[in-house]
């Protein structure tokens, strides 16, 4: 590792690096068959352009980050099996997640499985194409939950001091504004989550009571997850527009919709989070079907539609140019890696991380954003 936080190894020996790199990134489950396929693929490709490689390296780091926080959720509130890292679960937390959606634990498990597969595939693909895999393990330094069910492992991410921007809720319900065409400030679905620091997992068993407190923690998880997933889908579609290789384009447009499937699933779940005020922190989850704007108290039909929880299909909005008819689309699709990194940082997901971590991630983001279609 270089002093500047560069933890992208040089691919001198692709096969030996793949073995070492995937093991280092927690991918011990990647078997010899995948190693063989990756090695065979490396003999069949002419390699990646620097821009394509940089975009995939940033995404590989991002998938490691997602795999990390989903593993934390799964340990405490997911399905405990051999497919996804776990332990015994936390029955109290799991029960309160189920009050939001009876399938919450299954969704955690399956999303974690998807993100782990993305991390493993991207690193293998990079090495198979003569580029370098991304090793995030040196940054696994953060303490996690000490509640029942946690493995006590060190983490890449911090789920216990989150500031969650829930403006995606109104962005996808707006018929008049698109951040790519005529940006505006979109209102928050849960204003309090954007104005403090809150935990999405029980920090210790002391957080398991009173009931309204642990429910508020579960509700925070229900909104934090789609907040990440909506950005992941947008970023991959934005990167696809700058990919040079048709195969890299195929990769991006194949993974991007999976992130958006996650977003759709989790946005629906978030709408079922019960209204309440946490007696411990004062965090309020408003009644989104009340017809009252939780930001300013306004009422009326337009307000009702903007916050109504079952209106989860993206509203048609301006696209490309305001002179054209409105169209239901993903928005934004001009996202940047730097913007994504700043968004997750503002969320508090990296509170406690080292300067070297931020240098490393900033370097990856800058390189990814410099990618241009057709550049060699």
Residue pairs with C-beta under 8 A, 6 or more apart in sequence:
1 7
1 138
4 359
4 363
5 356
5 357
5 359
5 360
5 363
6 360
6 363
7 134
7 135
7 136
7 138
7 360
8 57
8 132
8 133
8 134
8 135
9 17
9 21
9 132
9 133
9 135
10 132
11 17
11 127
11 130
11 131
11 132
14 38
14 39
14 42
14 127
14 128
14 130
15 35
15 39
17 127
17 132
17 133
18 35
18 38
18 39
18 123
18 124
18 127
18 128
18 133
19 35
21 123
21 127
21 132
21 133
21 135
22 30
22 120
22 123
22 124
22 133
24 135
24 137
25 64
25 119
25 120
25 123
25 133
25 134
25 135
25 136
25 137
26 64
26 67
26 137
27 116
27 119
27 120
27 123
29 120
30 120
30 124
34 120
34 124
37 124
37 128
38 124
38 125
38 127
38 128
39 128
41 125
41 128
41 129
42 127
42 128
42 129
42 130
45 128
45 129
45 130
47 129
47 130
47 131
48 56
48 126
48 129
48 130
48 131
48 245
48 248
49 244
49 245
49 371
49 375
49 376
50 367
50 371
50 375
50 376
51 242
51 243
51 244
51 370
51 371
51 372
51 375
52 243
52 244
52 245
52 248
52 371
53 126
53 129
53 131
53 132
54 364
54 367
54 368
54 370
54 371
55 239
55 242
55 243
55 248
55 252
55 337
55 368
55 371
56 122
56 125
56 126
56 131
56 248
56 251
57 126
57 131
57 132
57 134
57 364
57 367
57 368
58 337
58 364
58 365
58 367
58 368
59 118
59 122
59 235
59 236
59 239
59 255
59 368
60 119
60 122
60 123
60 126
60 133
60 134
61 134
61 136
61 360
61 361
61 364
62 232
62 235
62 340
63 115
63 116
63 118
63 119
63 122
64 119
64 134
64 136
64 156
65 136
65 156
65 157
65 344
65 349
66 115
66 118
66 119
66 228
66 232
67 112
67 115
67 116
67 118
67 119
68 136
68 140
68 155
68 156
68 157
69 155
69 156
69 157
69 159
69 228
69 349
70 84
70 108
70 111
70 112
70 115
70 116
71 84
71 85
71 86
71 112
71 116
72 144
72 145
72 150
72 155
72 157
72 159
72 201
73 108
73 112
73 159
73 200
73 201
73 221
73 225
74 80
74 84
74 85
74 86
74 108
74 109
74 112
75 85
75 86
75 87
75 89
75 145
75 149
75 150
75 151
76 89
76 90
76 93
76 94
76 145
76 147
76 149
76 150
76 201
76 202
77 89
77 90
77 93
77 94
77 97
77 104
77 105
77 108
77 149
77 201
77 218
77 221
78 84
78 86
78 89
78 105
78 106
78 108
78 109
78 112
79 86
79 105
79 106
79 108
79 109
80 86
80 87
80 88
80 89
81 109
83 109
83 113
84 109
84 112
84 113
84 116
85 112
85 151
87 149
87 150
87 151
88 148
88 149
89 105
89 149
90 147
90 148
90 149
90 150
90 202
90 208
92 202
92 208
92 209
92 214
93 147
93 149
93 201
93 202
93 208
93 214
93 217
93 218
94 105
96 211
96 214
96 215
96 217
96 218
97 104
97 105
97 108
97 218
97 221
97 222
98 104
98 105
99 215
99 218
99 274
100 218
100 219
100 222
100 269
100 270
100 272
100 273
100 274
101 107
101 222
101 268
101 269
101 272
104 222
104 269
107 265
107 266
107 269
111 225
111 229
111 262
111 265
111 266
114 258
114 262
118 255
118 258
123 133
123 134
124 133
125 251
126 132
126 133
126 134
127 133
134 364
136 156
138 356
139 156
139 353
139 354
139 356
139 357
139 360
140 153
140 154
140 155
140 156
141 154
141 352
141 353
141 354
142 154
142 155
142 156
142 157
142 158
142 352
142 353
143 154
143 155
143 352
144 150
144 151
144 152
144 153
144 154
144 155
144 159
144 201
145 159
145 160
145 201
145 202
145 203
145 204
146 152
146 203
146 204
147 201
147 202
147 203
147 204
147 205
147 207
147 208
148 205
156 353
157 349
157 350
158 348
158 349
158 350
158 351
158 352
158 353
159 199
159 200
159 201
159 221
159 224
159 349
160 199
160 200
160 201
160 203
161 197
161 198
161 199
161 348
161 351
162 193
162 197
162 198
162 199
162 200
162 220
162 224
162 347
162 348
162 349
163 193
163 194
163 195
163 196
163 197
163 198
163 346
163 347
163 348
164 190
164 193
164 194
164 198
164 220
164 223
164 224
164 227
164 347
165 188
165 194
165 227
165 343
165 346
165 347
166 188
166 189
166 190
166 193
166 194
166 223
166 227
167 185
167 186
167 187
167 188
167 189
167 194
168 186
168 226
168 227
168 230
168 267
169 186
169 188
169 189
169 267
169 270
169 307
170 186
170 187
170 188
170 189
170 306
170 307
171 177
171 179
171 186
171 331
172 230
172 267
172 314
172 315
172 331
173 305
173 306
173 307
173 311
173 315
174 184
174 186
174 306
174 315
174 317
175 315
175 316
175 317
175 326
176 182
176 317
176 318
177 183
177 184
177 186
177 317
177 318
178 317
178 318
178 319
178 329
178 331
178 332
179 331
179 332
179 334
180 319
180 331
180 332
180 333
180 334
181 317
181 318
181 319
181 320
181 321
181 322
182 318
182 322
187 293
187 295
187 306
188 194
188 294
188 295
189 223
189 270
189 286
189 288
189 294
189 307
190 223
190 284
190 285
190 286
190 294
191 286
191 294
191 295
192 282
192 283
192 284
192 285
193 220
193 223
193 283
196 281
196 283
197 348
198 216
198 217
198 220
198 281
198 283
199 207
199 217
199 220
200 217
200 220
200 221
200 224
201 217
201 221
202 208
202 214
202 217
207 213
207 214
207 217
208 214
210 279
210 280
212 276
212 277
212 278
212 279
213 278
213 279
213 280
213 281
215 274
215 276
216 276
216 277
216 278
216 280
216 281
216 283
216 285
218 273
219 273
219 274
219 276
219 285
220 283
222 266
222 269
222 270
222 272
222 273
223 270
223 273
224 347
225 262
225 266
225 269
225 270
226 262
226 263
226 266
226 267
226 269
226 270
227 347
228 344
228 347
229 259
229 260
229 262
229 263
229 266
230 260
230 263
230 267
231 335
231 340
231 343
231 344
232 256
232 259
232 262
232 263
232 340
233 256
233 257
233 259
233 260
233 262
233 263
233 330
234 330
234 331
234 332
234 333
234 335
235 335
235 336
235 337
235 340
236 252
236 253
236 255
236 256
236 259
237 252
237 253
237 256
237 330
237 333
237 335
238 332
238 333
238 334
238 335
238 336
239 252
239 337
239 368
239 371
240 249
240 252
240 253
240 256
241 333
241 373
242 371
242 372
242 373
243 249
243 252
243 371
243 373
244 371
244 372
244 373
244 374
244 375
244 376
260 330
264 312
267 312
268 312
271 288
271 309
271 310
271 312
272 309
273 285
274 285
275 285
275 286
275 287
275 288
276 284
276 285
277 283
277 284
277 285
278 284
286 292
286 294
288 294
288 307
288 308
288 309
289 304
289 307
289 308
289 309
291 299
291 300
291 303
291 304
291 307
292 298
292 299
292 303
293 299
293 303
293 306
293 307
294 307
305 311
313 328
314 328
314 329
314 330
314 331
315 328
316 326
316 327
316 328
317 326
317 327
317 328
317 329
317 331
318 324
318 326
319 326
319 327
319 329
319 331
336 365
336 369
337 364
337 365
337 366
337 368
337 369
338 362
338 365
338 366
338 369
340 365
341 361
341 362
341 365
344 350
345 358
350 357
350 358
